[in-house]
Amino acid sequence: MFVDQLRRNLKITTGTLTSFLGMQREQRQDGIIVCQRVYTEKVVERFKMDDANPVATLCDRSIGGTEKSVGNYVPNREVMG
């Protein structure tokens, strides 16, 4: 009855919850897993880092990086956020 009343005024969906507010949810026997894999992949693609090699830190200071940017097109604060 509650869901029917909501449907009269709002566009709602019902069913299994797999994603909510940009987070993915997975029910397992040992608990619930919540992650932001899709969001993270979009950020990586946005900053053209999909082909980057993994490193322990975002910016290796020994190769001459600056505090303001990583490369010429990536603002460091935005990437870190």
mmCIF file of the N, C-alpha and C atoms, coordinates in Angstrom:
data_MODEL
# 
_entry.id   MODEL 
# 
loop_
_atom_site.group_PDB 
_atom_site.id 
_atom_site.type_symbol 
_atom_site.label_atom_id 
_atom_site.label_alt_id 
_atom_site.label_comp_id 
_atom_site.label_asym_id 
_atom_site.label_entity_id 
_atom_site.label_seq_id 
_atom_site.pdbx_PDB_ins_code 
_atom_site.Cartn_x 
_atom_site.Cartn_y 
_atom_site.Cartn_z 
_atom_site.occupancy 
_atom_site.B_iso_or_equiv 
_atom_site.pdbx_formal_charge 
_atom_site.auth_seq_id 
_atom_site.auth_comp_id 
_atom_site.auth_asym_id 
_atom_site.auth_atom_id 
_atom_site.pdbx_PDB_model_num 
ATOM 1   N N  . MET A 1 1  ? 0.825  -1.180  0.000   1.00 0.00 ? 1  MET A N  1 
ATOM 2   C CA . MET A 1 1  ? 0.000  0.000   0.000   1.00 0.00 ? 1  MET A CA 1 
ATOM 3   C C  . MET A 1 1  ? 0.887  1.269   0.000   1.00 0.00 ? 1  MET A C  1 
ATOM 4   N N  . PHE A 1 2  ? 1.936  1.251   0.795   1.00 0.00 ? 2  PHE A N  1 
ATOM 5   C CA . PHE A 1 2  ? 2.844  2.396   0.876   1.00 0.00 ? 2  PHE A CA 1 
ATOM 6   C C  . PHE A 1 2  ? 3.499  2.669   -0.476  1.00 0.00 ? 2  PHE A C  1 
ATOM 7   N N  . VAL A 1 3  ? 3.983  1.610   -1.129  1.00 0.00 ? 3  VAL A N  1 
ATOM 8   C CA . VAL A 1 3  ? 4.639  1.749   -2.430  1.00 0.00 ? 3  VAL A CA 1 
ATOM 9   C C  . VAL A 1 3  ? 3.642  2.265   -3.464  1.00 0.00 ? 3  VAL A C  1 
ATOM 10  N N  . ASP A 1 4  ? 2.413  1.799   -3.427  1.00 0.00 ? 4  ASP A N  1 
ATOM 11  C CA . ASP A 1 4  ? 1.392  2.277   -4.366  1.00 0.00 ? 4  ASP A CA 1 
ATOM 12  C C  . ASP A 1 4  ? 1.137  3.773   -4.189  1.00 0.00 ? 4  ASP A C  1 
ATOM 13  N N  . GLN A 1 5  ? 1.115  4.238   -2.951  1.00 0.00 ? 5  GLN A N  1 
ATOM 14  C CA . GLN A 1 5  ? 0.927  5.671   -2.702  1.00 0.00 ? 5  GLN A CA 1 
ATOM 15  C C  . GLN A 1 5  ? 2.115  6.482   -3.222  1.00 0.00 ? 5  GLN A C  1 
ATOM 16  N N  . LEU A 1 6  ? 3.301  5.965   -3.061  1.00 0.00 ? 6  LEU A N  1 
ATOM 17  C CA . LEU A 1 6  ? 4.486  6.655   -3.591  1.00 0.00 ? 6  LEU A CA 1 
ATOM 18  C C  . LEU A 1 6  ? 4.432  6.746   -5.119  1.00 0.00 ? 6  LEU A C  1 
ATOM 19  N N  . ARG A 1 7  ? 4.016  5.655   -5.750  1.00 0.00 ? 7  ARG A N  1 
ATOM 20  C CA . ARG A 1 7  ? 3.942  5.626   -7.215  1.00 0.00 ? 7  ARG A CA 1 
ATOM 21  C C  . ARG A 1 7  ? 2.974  6.663   -7.770  1.00 0.00 ? 7  ARG A C  1 
ATOM 22  N N  . ARG A 1 8  ? 1.965  7.014   -7.035  1.00 0.00 ? 8  ARG A N  1 
ATOM 23  C CA . ARG A 1 8  ? 1.003  8.012   -7.499  1.00 0.00 ? 8  ARG A CA 1 
ATOM 24  C C  . ARG A 1 8  ? 1.653  9.385   -7.676  1.00 0.00 ? 8  ARG A C  1 
ATOM 25  N N  . ASN A 1 9  ? 2.628  9.689   -6.836  1.00 0.00 ? 9  ASN A N  1 
ATOM 26  C CA . ASN A 1 9  ? 3.246  11.018  -6.858  1.00 0.00 ? 9  ASN A CA 1 
ATOM 27  C C  . ASN A 1 9  ? 4.696  11.042  -7.361  1.00 0.00 ? 9  ASN A C  1 
ATOM 28  N N  . LEU A 1 10 ? 5.349  9.897   -7.335  1.00 0.00 ? 10 LEU A N  1 
ATOM 29  C CA . LEU A 1 10 ? 6.772  9.853   -7.682  1.00 0.00 ? 10 LEU A CA 1 
ATOM 30  C C  . LEU A 1 10 ? 7.052  8.724   -8.657  1.00 0.00 ? 10 LEU A C  1 
ATOM 31  N N  . LYS A 1 11 ? 8.129  8.886   -9.405  1.00 0.00 ? 11 LYS A N  1 
ATOM 32  C CA . LYS A 1 11 ? 8.591  7.795   -10.250 1.00 0.00 ? 11 LYS A CA 1 
ATOM 33  C C  . LYS A 1 11 ? 9.554  6.965   -9.411  1.00 0.00 ? 11 LYS A C  1 
ATOM 34  N N  . ILE A 1 12 ? 9.168  5.751   -9.087  1.00 0.00 ? 12 ILE A N  1 
ATOM 35  C CA . ILE A 1 12 ? 10.000 4.898   -8.249  1.00 0.00 ? 12 ILE A CA 1 
ATOM 36  C C  . ILE A 1 12 ? 10.215 3.559   -8.930  1.00 0.00 ? 12 ILE A C  1 
ATOM 37  N N  . THR A 1 13 ? 11.253 2.887   -8.490  1.00 0.00 ? 13 THR A N  1 
ATOM 38  C CA . THR A 1 13 ? 11.510 1.529   -8.961  1.00 0.00 ? 13 THR A CA 1 
ATOM 39  C C  . THR A 1 13 ? 11.592 0.622   -7.749  1.00 0.00 ? 13 THR A C  1 
ATOM 40  N N  . THR A 1 14 ? 11.221 -0.606  -7.941  1.00 0.00 ? 14 THR A N  1 
ATOM 41  C CA . THR A 1 14 ? 11.301 -1.580  -6.857  1.00 0.00 ? 14 THR A CA 1 
ATOM 42  C C  . THR A 1 14 ? 12.060 -2.788  -7.362  1.00 0.00 ? 14 THR A C  1 
ATOM 43  N N  . GLY A 1 15 ? 12.564 -3.558  -6.448  1.00 0.00 ? 15 GLY A N  1 
ATOM 44  C CA . GLY A 1 15 ? 13.321 -4.748  -6.812  1.00 0.00 ? 15 GLY A CA 1 
ATOM 45  C C  . GLY A 1 15 ? 14.589 -4.831  -5.985  1.00 0.00 ? 15 GLY A C  1 
ATOM 46  N N  . THR A 1 16 ? 15.540 -5.578  -6.484  1.00 0.00 ? 16 THR A N  1 
ATOM 47  C CA . THR A 1 16 ? 16.791 -5.763  -5.773  1.00 0.00 ? 16 THR A CA 1 
ATOM 48  C C  . THR A 1 16 ? 17.661 -4.514  -5.886  1.00 0.00 ? 16 THR A C  1 
ATOM 49  N N  . LEU A 1 17 ? 18.266 -4.129  -4.785  1.00 0.00 ? 17 LEU A N  1 
ATOM 50  C CA . LEU A 1 17 ? 19.129 -2.950  -4.765  1.00 0.00 ? 17 LEU A CA 1 
ATOM 51  C C  . LEU A 1 17 ? 20.534 -3.360  -5.180  1.00 0.00 ? 17 LEU A C  1 
ATOM 52  N N  . THR A 1 18 ? 20.970 -2.904  -6.360  1.00 0.00 ? 18 THR A N  1 
ATOM 53  C CA . THR A 1 18 ? 22.333 -3.199  -6.799  1.00 0.00 ? 18 THR A CA 1 
ATOM 54  C C  . THR A 1 18 ? 23.192 -1.942  -6.823  1.00 0.00 ? 18 THR A C  1 
ATOM 55  N N  . SER A 1 19 ? 22.567 -0.775  -7.028  1.00 0.00 ? 19 SER A N  1 
ATOM 56  C CA . SER A 1 19 ? 23.333 0.468   -6.957  1.00 0.00 ? 19 SER A CA 1 
ATOM 57  C C  . SER A 1 19 ? 22.454 1.573   -6.398  1.00 0.00 ? 19 SER A C  1 
ATOM 58  N N  . PHE A 1 20 ? 23.102 2.500   -5.678  1.00 0.00 ? 20 PHE A N  1 
ATOM 59  C CA . PHE A 1 20 ? 22.385 3.589   -5.040  1.00 0.00 ? 20 PHE A CA 1 
ATOM 60  C C  . PHE A 1 20 ? 23.340 4.748   -4.856  1.00 0.00 ? 20 PHE A C  1 
ATOM 61  N N  . LEU A 1 21 ? 22.969 5.920   -5.362  1.00 0.00 ? 21 LEU A N  1 
ATOM 62  C CA . LEU A 1 21 ? 23.780 7.128   -5.244  1.00 0.00 ? 21 LEU A CA 1 
ATOM 63  C C  . LEU A 1 21 ? 25.227 6.911   -5.698  1.00 0.00 ? 21 LEU A C  1 
ATOM 64  N N  . GLY A 1 22 ? 25.396 6.187   -6.790  1.00 0.00 ? 22 GLY A N  1 
ATOM 65  C CA . GLY A 1 22 ? 26.722 5.976   -7.353  1.00 0.00 ? 22 GLY A CA 1 
ATOM 66  C C  . GLY A 1 22 ? 27.534 4.880   -6.694  1.00 0.00 ? 22 GLY A C  1 
ATOM 67  N N  . MET A 1 23 ? 26.943 4.164   -5.760  1.00 0.00 ? 23 MET A N  1 
ATOM 68  C CA . MET A 1 23 ? 27.654 3.073   -5.092  1.00 0.00 ? 23 MET A CA 1 
ATOM 69  C C  . MET A 1 23 ? 27.020 1.749   -5.501  1.00 0.00 ? 23 MET A C  1 
ATOM 70  N N  . GLN A 1 24 ? 27.861 0.754   -5.699  1.00 0.00 ? 24 GLN A N  1 
ATOM 71  C CA . GLN A 1 24 ? 27.362 -0.568  -6.028  1.00 0.00 ? 24 GLN A CA 1 
ATOM 72  C C  . GLN A 1 24 ? 27.285 -1.388  -4.738  1.00 0.00 ? 24 GLN A C  1 
ATOM 73  N N  . ARG A 1 25 ? 26.252 -2.221  -4.655  1.00 0.00 ? 25 ARG A N  1 
ATOM 74  C CA . ARG A 1 25 ? 26.016 -3.052  -3.475  1.00 0.00 ? 25 ARG A CA 1 
ATOM 75  C C  . ARG A 1 25 ? 25.890 -4.499  -3.908  1.00 0.00 ? 25 ARG A C  1 
ATOM 76  N N  . GLU A 1 26 ? 26.548 -5.372  -3.165  1.00 0.00 ? 26 GLU A N  1 
ATOM 77  C CA . GLU A 1 26 ? 26.477 -6.798  -3.466  1.00 0.00 ? 26 GLU A CA 1 
ATOM 78  C C  . GLU A 1 26 ? 26.254 -7.569  -2.172  1.00 0.00 ? 26 GLU A C  1 
ATOM 79  N N  . GLN A 1 27 ? 25.209 -8.380  -2.157  1.00 0.00 ? 27 GLN A N  1 
ATOM 80  C CA . GLN A 1 27 ? 24.902 -9.210  -0.983  1.00 0.00 ? 27 GLN A CA 1 
ATOM 81  C C  . GLN A 1 27 ? 25.651 -10.526 -1.111  1.00 0.00 ? 27 GLN A C  1 
ATOM 82  N N  . ARG A 1 28 ? 26.416 -10.879 -0.088  1.00 0.00 ? 28 ARG A N  1 
ATOM 83  C CA . ARG A 1 28 ? 27.136 -12.157 -0.048  1.00 0.00 ? 28 ARG A CA 1 
ATOM 84  C C  . ARG A 1 28 ? 26.758 -12.886 1.218   1.00 0.00 ? 28 ARG A C  1 
ATOM 85  N N  . GLN A 1 29 ? 27.148 -14.151 1.315   1.00 0.00 ? 29 GLN A N  1 
ATOM 86  C CA . GLN A 1 29 ? 26.840 -14.934 2.514   1.00 0.00 ? 29 GLN A CA 1 
ATOM 87  C C  . GLN A 1 29 ? 27.486 -14.336 3.757   1.00 0.00 ? 29 GLN A C  1 
ATOM 88  N N  . ASP A 1 30 ? 28.703 -13.794 3.599   1.00 0.00 ? 30 ASP A N  1 
ATOM 89  C CA . ASP A 1 30 ? 29.430 -13.276 4.754   1.00 0.00 ? 30 ASP A CA 1 
ATOM 90  C C  . ASP A 1 30 ? 29.159 -11.797 5.028   1.00 0.00 ? 30 ASP A C  1 
ATOM 91  N N  . GLY A 1 31 ? 28.296 -11.167 4.237   1.00 0.00 ? 31 GLY A N  1 
ATOM 92  C CA . GLY A 1 31 ? 27.959 -9.771  4.484   1.00 0.00 ? 31 GLY A CA 1 
ATOM 93  C C  . GLY A 1 31 ? 27.629 -9.016  3.212   1.00 0.00 ? 31 GLY A C  1 
ATOM 94  N N  . ILE A 1 32 ? 27.612 -7.697  3.323   1.00 0.00 ? 32 ILE A N  1 
ATOM 95  C CA . ILE A 1 32 ? 27.289 -6.818  2.199   1.00 0.00 ? 32 ILE A CA 1 
ATOM 96  C C  . ILE A 1 32 ? 28.552 -6.085  1.773   1.00 0.00 ? 32 ILE A C  1 
ATOM 97  N N  . ILE A 1 33 ? 28.818 -6.050  0.486   1.00 0.00 ? 33 ILE A N  1 
ATOM 98  C CA . ILE A 1 33 ? 29.962 -5.337  -0.069  1.00 0.00 ? 33 ILE A CA 1 
ATOM 99  C C  . ILE A 1 33 ? 29.440 -4.066  -0.736  1.00 0.00 ? 33 ILE A C  1 
ATOM 100 N N  . VAL A 1 34 ? 30.025 -2.924  -0.391  1.00 0.00 ? 34 VAL A N  1 
ATOM 101 C CA . VAL A 1 34 ? 29.662 -1.643  -0.997  1.00 0.00 ? 34 VAL A CA 1 
ATOM 102 C C  . VAL A 1 34 ? 30.934 -1.056  -1.597  1.00 0.00 ? 34 VAL A C  1 
ATOM 103 N N  . CYS A 1 35 ? 30.875 -0.649  -2.868  1.00 0.00 ? 35 CYS A N  1 
ATOM 104 C CA . CYS A 1 35 ? 32.052 -0.063  -3.509  1.00 0.00 ? 35 CYS A CA 1 
ATOM 105 C C  . CYS A 1 35 ? 31.619 1.011   -4.498  1.00 0.00 ? 35 CYS A C  1 
ATOM 106 N N  . GLN A 1 36 ? 32.570 1.742   -5.017  1.00 0.00 ? 36 GLN A N  1 
ATOM 107 C CA . GLN A 1 36 ? 32.316 2.784   -6.006  1.00 0.00 ? 36 GLN A CA 1 
ATOM 108 C C  . GLN A 1 36 ? 33.124 2.510   -7.273  1.00 0.00 ? 36 GLN A C  1 
ATOM 109 N N  . ARG A 1 37 ? 33.129 1.270   -7.724  1.00 0.00 ? 37 ARG A N  1 
ATOM 110 C CA . ARG A 1 37 ? 33.924 0.870   -8.873  1.00 0.00 ? 37 ARG A CA 1 
ATOM 111 C C  . ARG A 1 37 ? 33.561 1.678   -10.122 1.00 0.00 ? 37 ARG A C  1 
ATOM 112 N N  . VAL A 1 38 ? 32.271 1.841   -10.418 1.00 0.00 ? 38 VAL A N  1 
ATOM 113 C CA . VAL A 1 38 ? 31.846 2.564   -11.627 1.00 0.00 ? 38 VAL A CA 1 
ATOM 114 C C  . VAL A 1 38 ? 32.306 4.013   -11.572 1.00 0.00 ? 38 VAL A C  1 
ATOM 115 N N  . TYR A 1 39 ? 32.142 4.663   -10.412 1.00 0.00 ? 39 TYR A N  1 
ATOM 116 C CA . TYR A 1 39 ? 32.588 6.057   -10.245 1.00 0.00 ? 39 TYR A CA 1 
ATOM 117 C C  . TYR A 1 39 ? 34.099 6.155   -10.443 1.00 0.00 ? 39 TYR A C  1 
ATOM 118 N N  . THR A 1 40 ? 34.840 5.240   -9.830  1.00 0.00 ? 40 THR A N  1 
ATOM 119 C CA . THR A 1 40 ? 36.301 5.251   -9.942  1.00 0.00 ? 40 THR A CA 1 
ATOM 120 C C  . THR A 1 40 ? 36.736 5.074   -11.390 1.00 0.00 ? 40 THR A C  1 
ATOM 121 N N  . GLU A 1 41 ? 36.097 4.169   -12.113 1.00 0.00 ? 41 GLU A N  1 
ATOM 122 C CA . GLU A 1 41 ? 36.442 3.955   -13.521 1.00 0.00 ? 41 GLU A CA 1 
ATOM 123 C C  . GLU A 1 41 ? 36.171 5.206   -14.351 1.00 0.00 ? 41 GLU A C  1 
ATOM 124 N N  . LYS A 1 42 ? 35.083 5.924   -14.060 1.00 0.00 ? 42 LYS A N  1 
ATOM 125 C CA . LYS A 1 42 ? 34.781 7.161   -14.784 1.00 0.00 ? 42 LYS A CA 1 
ATOM 126 C C  . LYS A 1 42 ? 35.831 8.234   -14.511 1.00 0.00 ? 42 LYS A C  1 
ATOM 127 N N  . VAL A 1 43 ? 36.286 8.339   -13.267 1.00 0.00 ? 43 VAL A N  1 
ATOM 128 C CA . VAL A 1 43 ? 37.320 9.322   -12.923 1.00 0.00 ? 43 VAL A CA 1 
ATOM 129 C C  . VAL A 1 43 ? 38.624 8.978   -13.639 1.00 0.00 ? 43 VAL A C  1 
ATOM 130 N N  . VAL A 1 44 ? 38.993 7.718   -13.633 1.00 0.00 ? 44 VAL A N  1 
ATOM 131 C CA . VAL A 1 44 ? 40.224 7.273   -14.298 1.00 0.00 ? 44 VAL A CA 1 
ATOM 132 C C  . VAL A 1 44 ? 40.161 7.590   -15.794 1.00 0.00 ? 44 VAL A C  1 
ATOM 133 N N  . GLU A 1 45 ? 39.030 7.331   -16.424 1.00 0.00 ? 45 GLU A N  1 
ATOM 134 C CA . GLU A 1 45 ? 38.859 7.639   -17.851 1.00 0.00 ? 45 GLU A CA 1 
ATOM 135 C C  . GLU A 1 45 ? 38.878 9.144   -18.087 1.00 0.00 ? 45 GLU A C  1 
ATOM 136 N N  . ARG A 1 46 ? 38.233 9.916   -17.210 1.00 0.00 ? 46 ARG A N  1 
ATOM 137 C CA . ARG A 1 46 ? 38.161 11.369  -17.361 1.00 0.00 ? 46 ARG A CA 1 
ATOM 138 C C  . ARG A 1 46 ? 39.542 12.009  -17.394 1.00 0.00 ? 46 ARG A C  1 
ATOM 139 N N  . PHE A 1 47 ? 40.450 11.502  -16.570 1.00 0.00 ? 47 PHE A N  1 
ATOM 140 C CA . PHE A 1 47 ? 41.797 12.061  -16.512 1.00 0.00 ? 47 PHE A CA 1 
ATOM 141 C C  . PHE A 1 47 ? 42.784 11.301  -17.391 1.00 0.00 ? 47 PHE A C  1 
ATOM 142 N N  . LYS A 1 48 ? 42.224 10.505  -18.308 1.00 0.00 ? 48 LYS A N  1 
ATOM 143 C CA . LYS A 1 48 ? 43.024 9.783   -19.297 1.00 0.00 ? 48 LYS A CA 1 
ATOM 144 C C  . LYS A 1 48 ? 44.128 8.943   -18.647 1.00 0.00 ? 48 LYS A C  1 
ATOM 145 N N  . MET A 1 49 ? 43.751 8.267   -17.565 1.00 0.00 ? 49 MET A N  1 
ATOM 146 C CA . MET A 1 49 ? 44.718 7.447   -16.848 1.00 0.00 ? 49 MET A CA 1 
ATOM 147 C C  . MET A 1 49 ? 44.416 5.958   -16.997 1.00 0.00 ? 49 MET A C  1 
ATOM 148 N N  . ASP A 1 50 ? 43.522 5.601   -17.926 1.00 0.00 ? 50 ASP A N  1 
ATOM 149 C CA . ASP A 1 50 ? 43.156 4.199   -18.080 1.00 0.00 ? 50 ASP A CA 1 
ATOM 150 C C  . ASP A 1 50 ? 44.324 3.336   -18.554 1.00 0.00 ? 50 ASP A C  1 
ATOM 151 N N  . ASP A 1 51 ? 45.310 3.920   -19.233 1.00 0.00 ? 51 ASP A N  1 
ATOM 152 C CA . ASP A 1 51 ? 46.466 3.158   -19.689 1.00 0.00 ? 51 ASP A CA 1 
ATOM 153 C C  . ASP A 1 51 ? 47.686 3.373   -18.804 1.00 0.00 ? 51 ASP A C  1 
ATOM 154 N N  . ALA A 1 52 ? 47.512 4.056   -17.662 1.00 0.00 ? 52 ALA A N  1 
ATOM 155 C CA . ALA A 1 52 ? 48.639 4.350   -16.773 1.00 0.00 ? 52 ALA A CA 1 
ATOM 156 C C  . ALA A 1 52 ? 49.110 3.089   -16.061 1.00 0.00 ? 52 ALA A C  1 
ATOM 157 N N  . ASN A 1 53 ? 50.379 3.067   -15.717 1.00 0.00 ? 53 ASN A N  1 
ATOM 158 C CA . ASN A 1 53 ? 50.946 1.961   -14.952 1.00 0.00 ? 53 ASN A CA 1 
ATOM 159 C C  . ASN A 1 53 ? 50.705 2.213   -13.463 1.00 0.00 ? 53 ASN A C  1 
ATOM 160 N N  . PRO A 1 54 ? 50.319 1.195   -12.712 1.00 0.00 ? 54 PRO A N  1 
ATOM 161 C CA . PRO A 1 54 ? 50.082 1.393   -11.280 1.00 0.00 ? 54 PRO A CA 1 
ATOM 162 C C  . PRO A 1 54 ? 51.379 1.702   -10.532 1.00 0.00 ? 54 PRO A C  1 
ATOM 163 N N  . VAL A 1 55 ? 51.308 2.625   -9.564  1.00 0.00 ? 55 VAL A N  1 
ATOM 164 C CA . VAL A 1 55 ? 52.439 2.964   -8.705  1.00 0.00 ? 55 VAL A CA 1 
ATOM 165 C C  . VAL A 1 55 ? 51.936 3.086   -7.278  1.00 0.00 ? 55 VAL A C  1 
ATOM 166 N N  . ALA A 1 56 ? 52.858 3.113   -6.321  1.00 0.00 ? 56 ALA A N  1 
ATOM 167 C CA . ALA A 1 56 ? 52.478 3.180   -4.915  1.00 0.00 ? 56 ALA A CA 1 
ATOM 168 C C  . ALA A 1 56 ? 51.880 4.538   -4.552  1.00 0.00 ? 56 ALA A C  1 
ATOM 169 N N  . THR A 1 57 ? 52.349 5.611   -5.194  1.00 0.00 ? 57 THR A N  1 
ATOM 170 C CA . THR A 1 57 ? 51.831 6.945   -4.934  1.00 0.00 ? 57 THR A CA 1 
ATOM 171 C C  . THR A 1 57 ? 51.375 7.568   -6.240  1.00 0.00 ? 57 THR A C  1 
ATOM 172 N N  . LEU A 1 58 ? 50.487 8.558   -6.147  1.00 0.00 ? 58 LEU A N  1 
ATOM 173 C CA . LEU A 1 58 ? 49.952 9.195   -7.347  1.00 0.00 ? 58 LEU A CA 1 
ATOM 174 C C  . LEU A 1 58 ? 51.043 9.903   -8.149  1.00 0.00 ? 58 LEU A C  1 
ATOM 175 N N  . CYS A 1 59 ? 51.929 10.618  -7.465  1.00 0.00 ? 59 CYS A N  1 
ATOM 176 C CA . CYS A 1 59 ? 52.948 11.394  -8.153  1.00 0.00 ? 59 CYS A CA 1 
ATOM 177 C C  . CYS A 1 59 ? 54.315 11.075  -7.571  1.00 0.00 ? 59 CYS A C  1 
ATOM 178 N N  . ASP A 1 60 ? 55.189 10.502  -8.361  1.00 0.00 ? 60 ASP A N  1 
ATOM 179 C CA . ASP A 1 60 ? 56.542 10.178  -7.932  1.00 0.00 ? 60 ASP A CA 1 
ATOM 180 C C  . ASP A 1 60 ? 57.385 11.442  -8.010  1.00 0.00 ? 60 ASP A C  1 
ATOM 181 N N  . ARG A 1 61 ? 57.749 12.010  -6.877  1.00 0.00 ? 61 ARG A N  1 
ATOM 182 C CA . ARG A 1 61 ? 58.500 13.273  -6.825  1.00 0.00 ? 61 ARG A CA 1 
ATOM 183 C C  . ARG A 1 61 ? 59.883 13.150  -7.473  1.00 0.00 ? 61 ARG A C  1 
ATOM 184 N N  . SER A 1 62 ? 60.432 11.950  -7.553  1.00 0.00 ? 62 SER A N  1 
ATOM 185 C CA . SER A 1 62 ? 61.774 11.795  -8.111  1.00 0.00 ? 62 SER A CA 1 
ATOM 186 C C  . SER A 1 62 ? 61.816 12.040  -9.617  1.00 0.00 ? 62 SER A C  1 
ATOM 187 N N  . ILE A 1 63 ? 60.645 12.075  -10.281 1.00 0.00 ? 63 ILE A N  1 
ATOM 188 C CA . ILE A 1 63 ? 60.651 12.314  -11.726 1.00 0.00 ? 63 ILE A CA 1 
ATOM 189 C C  . ILE A 1 63 ? 60.286 13.752  -12.066 1.00 0.00 ? 63 ILE A C  1 
ATOM 190 N N  . GLY A 1 64 ? 60.290 14.626  -11.060 1.00 0.00 ? 64 GLY A N  1 
ATOM 191 C CA . GLY A 1 64 ? 60.108 16.047  -11.332 1.00 0.00 ? 64 GLY A CA 1 
ATOM 192 C C  . GLY A 1 64 ? 58.679 16.531  -11.382 1.00 0.00 ? 64 GLY A C  1 
ATOM 193 N N  . GLY A 1 65 ? 57.748 15.879  -10.711 1.00 0.00 ? 65 GLY A N  1 
ATOM 194 C CA . GLY A 1 65 ? 56.358 16.339  -10.679 1.00 0.00 ? 65 GLY A CA 1 
ATOM 195 C C  . GLY A 1 65 ? 56.240 17.624  -9.872  1.00 0.00 ? 65 GLY A C  1 
ATOM 196 N N  . THR A 1 66 ? 55.182 18.377  -10.109 1.00 0.00 ? 66 THR A N  1 
ATOM 197 C CA . THR A 1 66 ? 54.959 19.603  -9.348  1.00 0.00 ? 66 THR A CA 1 
ATOM 198 C C  . THR A 1 66 ? 53.791 19.391  -8.404  1.00 0.00 ? 66 THR A C  1 
ATOM 199 N N  . GLU A 1 67 ? 53.643 20.278  -7.427  1.00 0.00 ? 67 GLU A N  1 
ATOM 200 C CA . GLU A 1 67 ? 52.545 20.154  -6.486  1.00 0.00 ? 67 GLU A CA 1 
ATOM 201 C C  . GLU A 1 67 ? 51.216 20.525  -7.122  1.00 0.00 ? 67 GLU A C  1 
ATOM 202 N N  . LYS A 1 68 ? 51.213 21.346  -8.161  1.00 0.00 ? 68 LYS A N  1 
ATOM 203 C CA . LYS A 1 68 ? 49.960 21.831  -8.735  1.00 0.00 ? 68 LYS A CA 1 
ATOM 204 C C  . LYS A 1 68 ? 49.344 20.870  -9.738  1.00 0.00 ? 68 LYS A C  1 
ATOM 205 N N  . SER A 1 69 ? 50.140 20.078  -10.399 1.00 0.00 ? 69 SER A N  1 
ATOM 206 C CA . SER A 1 69 ? 49.539 19.214  -11.418 1.00 0.00 ? 69 SER A CA 1 
ATOM 207 C C  . SER A 1 69 ? 50.331 17.932  -11.598 1.00 0.00 ? 69 SER A C  1 
ATOM 208 N N  . VAL A 1 70 ? 49.661 16.954  -12.137 1.00 0.00 ? 70 VAL A N  1 
ATOM 209 C CA . VAL A 1 70 ? 50.281 15.705  -12.534 1.00 0.00 ? 70 VAL A CA 1 
ATOM 210 C C  . VAL A 1 70 ? 50.183 15.702  -14.045 1.00 0.00 ? 70 VAL A C  1 
ATOM 211 N N  . GLY A 1 71 ? 51.265 15.924  -14.726 1.00 0.00 ? 71 GLY A N  1 
ATOM 212 C CA . GLY A 1 71 ? 51.220 16.096  -16.172 1.00 0.00 ? 71 GLY A CA 1 
ATOM 213 C C  . GLY A 1 71 ? 50.741 17.492  -16.500 1.00 0.00 ? 71 GLY A C  1 
ATOM 214 N N  . ASN A 1 72 ? 50.435 17.744  -17.750 1.00 0.00 ? 72 ASN A N  1 
ATOM 215 C CA . ASN A 1 72 ? 50.024 19.076  -18.184 1.00 0.00 ? 72 ASN A CA 1 
ATOM 216 C C  . ASN A 1 72 ? 48.524 19.301  -18.109 1.00 0.00 ? 72 ASN A C  1 
ATOM 217 N N  . TYR A 1 73 ? 47.733 18.246  -17.991 1.00 0.00 ? 73 TYR A N  1 
ATOM 218 C CA . TYR A 1 73 ? 46.293 18.395  -18.098 1.00 0.00 ? 73 TYR A CA 1 
ATOM 219 C C  . TYR A 1 73 ? 45.513 17.916  -16.883 1.00 0.00 ? 73 TYR A C  1 
ATOM 220 N N  . VAL A 1 74 ? 46.174 17.487  -15.830 1.00 0.00 ? 74 VAL A N  1 
ATOM 221 C CA . VAL A 1 74 ? 45.467 16.907  -14.695 1.00 0.00 ? 74 VAL A CA 1 
ATOM 222 C C  . VAL A 1 74 ? 45.713 17.741  -13.443 1.00 0.00 ? 74 VAL A C  1 
ATOM 223 N N  . PRO A 1 75 ? 44.700 18.448  -12.924 1.00 0.00 ? 75 PRO A N  1 
ATOM 224 C CA . PRO A 1 75 ? 44.870 19.179  -11.667 1.00 0.00 ? 75 PRO A CA 1 
ATOM 225 C C  . PRO A 1 75 ? 44.963 18.216  -10.494 1.00 0.00 ? 75 PRO A C  1 
ATOM 226 N N  . ASN A 1 76 ? 46.041 18.296  -9.734  1.00 0.00 ? 76 ASN A N  1 
ATOM 227 C CA . ASN A 1 76 ? 46.326 17.339  -8.668  1.00 0.00 ? 76 ASN A CA 1 
ATOM 228 C C  . ASN A 1 76 ? 45.219 17.271  -7.625  1.00 0.00 ? 76 ASN A C  1 
ATOM 229 N N  . ARG A 1 77 ? 44.694 18.390  -7.175  1.00 0.00 ? 77 ARG A N  1 
ATOM 230 C CA . ARG A 1 77 ? 43.656 18.367  -6.137  1.00 0.00 ? 77 ARG A CA 1 
ATOM 231 C C  . ARG A 1 77 ? 42.409 17.627  -6.613  1.00 0.00 ? 77 ARG A C  1 
ATOM 232 N N  . GLU A 1 78 ? 42.035 17.848  -7.854  1.00 0.00 ? 78 GLU A N  1 
ATOM 233 C CA . GLU A 1 78 ? 40.848 17.190  -8.391  1.00 0.00 ? 78 GLU A CA 1 
ATOM 234 C C  . GLU A 1 78 ? 41.055 15.688  -8.510  1.00 0.00 ? 78 GLU A C  1 
ATOM 235 N N  . VAL A 1 79 ? 42.245 15.293  -8.938  1.00 0.00 ? 79 VAL A N  1 
ATOM 236 C CA . VAL A 1 79 ? 42.547 13.863  -9.063  1.00 0.00 ? 79 VAL A CA 1 
ATOM 237 C C  . VAL A 1 79 ? 42.550 13.209  -7.689  1.00 0.00 ? 79 VAL A C  1 
ATOM 238 N N  . MET A 1 80 ? 43.182 13.845  -6.714  1.00 0.00 ? 80 MET A N  1 
ATOM 239 C CA . MET A 1 80 ? 43.250 13.280  -5.369  1.00 0.00 ? 80 MET A CA 1 
ATOM 240 C C  . MET A 1 80 ? 41.859 13.162  -4.749  1.00 0.00 ? 80 MET A C  1 
ATOM 241 N N  . GLY A 1 81 ? 40.983 14.143  -5.030  1.00 0.00 ? 81 GLY A N  1 
ATOM 242 C CA . GLY A 1 81 ? 39.616 14.102  -4.497  1.00 0.00 ? 81 GLY A CA 1 
ATOM 243 C C  . GLY A 1 81 ? 38.876 12.922  -5.008  1.00 0.00 ? 81 GLY A C  1 
# 
